[in-house]
Each structure stands twice: as C-alpha cells, then as structure tokens.
C-alpha cells in the first residue's frame, strides 16, 4: 500500500507541476490578465463594492479553479480575502461568497480526477468531463443564489 501511495503521489505531483507551469506561462504571457478582464464584469456584479485589485485576484482565483488548478487558485483567493477584509469581527458577505464559490468551483478541466482515473486504469479517463461540468456548474449557481439570499438576512 505504501508503494502505491508513493507512486500516486508522484503522479499527482507531476500533474500539479504541469498545471502550475501552465499558470506561470499564463502569468508571463498576460493571459491571466485577459481572463481576469473577461471575468471582471461577472465579479463586479457578484462582489459589489470591492476594489479593482480585489476583483483581479477574485478573477484569477475563479479562472484557476475553472481550469482545475485549485492549488494555484489559493494564493489569489488569500490575496482577495485580505483586500476584502474590512477589519470587522465577522467576514463580509463578499468574503463568504468567495469561499462558497471557490469551494463549489466550476471545473472546466477536472485535471486531478482525470489523472486519478488514468492512474486507476480507466480506458476513458476523460469521460468525467461533461458530468463534472454539469454538476459543478449547478452546484456553483445554487451556492451563489443561497449565499445572496442568506446575506440579505
């Protein structure tokens, strides 16, 4: 069992390394900023009253999660949270919304699950793509609606 765990860990490390490299390339080519600009109208509508810098980090967080780079999304999410923190005893509605969206996260490319299915010997590891997209889209929309409803109370 230990040998299998080490092998799986090494394979997942390789997958994460590739995706982290892709994210670095996105940053260096400015693609992250383009994705951020593409998502900004949505983030400005969902996260009202936040700074442009916070919207940039929120957009990067959302784009990274959508591309299956959850580990890469974390630093952007932390930076967004720091910028949204108004110093109160409780988190703001926008902060809780970001946590909820990041947790439910629409997955355009479920890279980790595909890698795990390939490791497990699946003949078609990418068959999870469409069901994952439908499930994560649905869960994220429902999560946003519930967050908005509960934040008004």
C-alpha positions as CSV (number, residue, x, y, z in Angstrom):
1,X,0.0,0.0,0.0
2,X,2.8,2.4,0.8
3,X,4.4,1.9,-2.6
4,X,1.1,2.6,-4.4
5,X,0.6,5.7,-2.3
6,X,4.1,7.0,-3.2
7,X,3.5,6.2,-6.9
8,X,0.2,8.0,-6.8
9,X,1.7,11.0,-5.0
10,X,4.4,11.2,-7.6
11,X,2.0,11.1,-10.5
12,X,-0.2,13.7,-8.9
13,X,2.9,15.9,-8.3
14,X,3.6,15.6,-12.0
15,X,0.1,16.7,-12.9
16,X,0.2,19.6,-10.4
17,X,3.6,20.6,-11.7
18,X,2.3,20.8,-15.3
19,X,-0.6,22.9,-14.3
20,X,1.5,25.2,-12.1
21,X,3.7,25.6,-15.1
22,X,0.7,26.4,-17.3
23,X,-0.4,29.0,-14.7
24,X,3.1,30.6,-14.7
25,X,3.0,30.7,-18.5
26,X,-0.4,32.3,-18.3
27,X,1.0,35.0,-16.0
28,X,4.1,35.6,-18.1
29,X,2.1,35.9,-21.3
30,X,-0.6,38.1,-19.7
31,X,-3.3,35.5,-20.3
32,X,-4.3,35.6,-16.6
33,X,-5.0,39.3,-17.0
34,X,-7.1,38.7,-20.1
35,X,-9.1,36.0,-18.2
36,X,-9.4,38.4,-15.4
37,X,-10.8,41.1,-17.7
38,X,-13.2,38.5,-19.2
39,X,-14.5,37.6,-15.7
40,X,-14.4,41.1,-14.3
41,X,-18.0,42.0,-15.4
42,X,-19.2,38.9,-13.5
43,X,-17.1,39.6,-10.4
44,X,-18.1,43.2,-10.3
45,X,-21.8,42.1,-10.4
46,X,-21.3,39.4,-7.7
47,X,-18.8,41.2,-5.5
48,X,-20.1,44.8,-5.3
49,X,-18.1,47.4,-3.5
50,X,-14.7,45.8,-3.8
51,X,-11.5,47.4,-5.2
52,X,-10.2,46.7,-8.8
53,X,-7.3,44.9,-7.3
54,X,-9.6,42.6,-5.3
55,X,-11.6,41.9,-8.5
56,X,-8.4,41.0,-10.2
57,X,-7.5,38.5,-7.5
58,X,-11.0,37.1,-7.4
59,X,-11.0,36.7,-11.2
60,X,-7.6,34.9,-11.1
61,X,-8.9,32.7,-8.3
62,X,-12.1,31.8,-10.3
63,X,-10.1,31.2,-13.6
64,X,-7.6,29.0,-11.8
65,X,-10.4,26.9,-10.2
66,X,-12.2,26.6,-13.5
67,X,-9.0,25.3,-15.1
68,X,-8.6,22.7,-12.4
69,X,-5.7,24.4,-10.7
70,X,-7.1,24.6,-7.2
71,X,-3.6,24.8,-5.7
72,X,-2.8,27.8,-7.9
73,X,-6.1,29.5,-7.0
74,X,-5.3,29.6,-3.3
75,X,-2.8,32.4,-3.3
76,X,-5.1,34.6,-5.4
77,X,-8.0,33.8,-3.1
78,X,-6.0,34.7,0.0
79,X,-4.9,38.0,-1.5
80,X,-8.5,38.7,-2.5
81,X,-9.6,37.9,1.1
82,X,-7.0,40.3,2.5
83,X,-8.2,43.1,0.3
84,X,-11.9,42.4,1.1
85,X,-11.2,42.3,4.9
86,X,-12.7,45.5,6.4
87,X,-11.4,44.6,9.9
88,X,-14.7,43.6,11.5
89,X,-15.3,40.7,13.8
90,X,-17.2,38.8,11.1
91,X,-16.5,38.1,7.5
92,X,-18.3,40.2,4.9
93,X,-20.9,38.8,2.6
94,X,-18.4,39.1,-0.3
95,X,-15.8,37.1,1.6
96,X,-18.2,34.3,2.4
97,X,-19.4,34.3,-1.3
98,X,-15.8,33.9,-2.5
99,X,-15.3,31.0,-0.1
100,X,-18.5,29.4,-1.3
101,X,-17.7,29.9,-5.0
102,X,-14.2,28.6,-4.5
103,X,-15.5,25.5,-2.7
104,X,-18.2,24.7,-5.3
105,X,-15.9,25.8,-8.2
106,X,-17.0,25.2,-11.8
107,X,-14.5,22.8,-13.3
108,X,-13.8,23.3,-17.0
109,X,-10.9,20.9,-16.9
110,X,-11.1,18.3,-14.0
111,X,-7.4,17.5,-14.3
112,X,-6.9,15.8,-11.0
113,X,-9.9,13.5,-11.4
114,X,-8.8,12.6,-15.0
115,X,-5.3,11.9,-13.7
116,X,-6.7,9.7,-10.9
117,X,-8.9,7.8,-13.4
118,X,-6.0,7.3,-15.7
119,X,-3.9,6.0,-12.8
120,X,-6.7,3.6,-11.8
121,X,-6.6,2.1,-15.3
122,X,-9.7,3.7,-16.8
123,X,-9.8,3.2,-20.6
124,X,-11.5,6.6,-21.0
125,X,-10.4,8.8,-18.1
126,X,-11.8,12.0,-19.7
127,X,-15.4,10.7,-19.8
128,X,-15.9,12.5,-16.5
129,X,-15.6,15.9,-18.3
130,X,-19.3,16.6,-19.1
131,X,-20.9,15.2,-15.9
132,X,-18.3,17.2,-13.9
133,X,-19.1,20.4,-15.8
134,X,-22.8,20.0,-15.3
135,X,-22.5,19.1,-11.6
136,X,-20.1,21.9,-10.8
137,X,-22.0,24.5,-12.8
138,X,-25.2,23.5,-11.0
139,X,-23.6,23.5,-7.5
140,X,-22.0,26.9,-8.1
141,X,-25.2,28.6,-9.3
142,X,-27.1,27.2,-6.4
143,X,-24.4,28.2,-4.0
144,X,-24.4,31.8,-5.3
145,X,-28.2,32.0,-5.1
146,X,-28.2,30.7,-1.5
147,X,-25.3,33.0,-0.5
148,X,-27.1,36.0,-1.8
149,X,-30.4,35.0,-0.2
150,X,-28.8,34.4,3.2
151,X,-26.6,37.5,3.1
152,X,-29.7,39.7,2.9
153,X,-30.9,38.4,6.3
